Amino acid sequence: MNHNLSQTSLPRKRRSVDPMDAFDELPAPLRQWLARAVLPWSPTSVRRIWSKSRAKGLSDEEALRTLTHAEVRTLARDWQSTVSKLNSNT
């Protein structure tokens, strides 16, 4: 069932954990960020970035900013790939 994933160059991955349980286990600021995210992040990916940021001594706000930057970079990579595909089709 891939109806809501749209057309993207980003890879899709199978999950080995229940994403709802993983979401429920996230800290509140992280759940709020994930609920507003543009991309369909997995709770595991978000927790990984969050944990690395917090281990570096970043505050909650700084760690959330790190996640936002990661999302912007991912969107830019997808946009570049999409533009390249469109240009090669013309």
C-alpha positions in Angstrom: 0.0 0.0 0.0 2.0 3.0 -1.3 -0.8 5.4 -2.1 0.3 8.2 0.2 4.0 8.1 -0.4 3.9 10.1 -3.6 6.6 10.2 -6.2 10.0 10.6 -4.7 13.6 9.5 -5.4 14.1 8.7 -1.8 14.5 5.0 -0.9 11.8 3.2 1.0 12.7 0.8 3.8 11.0 -2.0 5.6 10.6 -1.5 9.3 11.4 -4.2 11.9 9.6 -2.4 14.8 6.1 -1.2 15.2 6.3 2.5 14.2 3.4 3.5 16.5 5.1 1.9 19.5 8.4 3.6 18.6 6.6 6.9 18.2 4.9 6.6 21.6 8.3 6.0 23.2 9.8 9.3 21.8 10.3 12.3 24.1 7.5 14.8 23.8 9.5 17.5 21.8 10.5 14.9 19.4 7.0 13.6 18.9 5.8 17.1 18.2 8.6 17.7 15.7 7.8 14.4 13.9 4.1 15.2 13.8 4.9 18.4 11.8 7.7 17.0 9.7 7.4 17.3 5.9 8.9 13.9 5.2 7.6 10.5 6.5 10.5 10.0 9.0 10.7 6.8 11.0 10.8 7.2 14.7 14.0 5.2 14.7 15.8 7.7 12.3 14.6 10.7 14.3 15.7 9.1 17.6 19.1 8.4 16.1 19.7 12.0 15.1 18.2 13.3 18.4 20.4 11.0 20.5 23.6 12.0 18.6 22.8 15.6 19.0 22.0 15.3 22.7 25.2 13.3 23.2 27.1 16.3 21.8 25.6 18.4 24.5 23.0 20.2 22.4 19.8 21.5 24.0 16.4 20.1 23.0 15.9 23.2 20.8 19.3 22.8 19.1 18.7 19.0 18.6 15.4 19.8 17.0 17.1 22.4 14.7 19.5 19.6 13.7 16.6 17.5 12.7 15.1 20.4 10.7 18.5 20.9 8.9 18.6 17.1 8.1 15.1 17.3 6.6 16.0 20.4 4.5 19.1 18.6 3.2 17.1 15.5 2.3 14.4 17.6 0.5 17.1 19.4 -1.4 18.7 16.1 -2.5 15.3 14.8 -3.6 14.6 18.0 -5.5 17.9 17.9 -7.3 17.3 14.3 -8.3 13.8 15.1 -9.5 15.0 18.0 -11.6 17.7 15.9 -13.1 15.2 13.3 -14.1 12.9 15.9 -15.6 15.7 17.4 -17.6 16.8 14.1 -18.9 13.3 13.3 -20.2 13.1 16.5 -22.3 
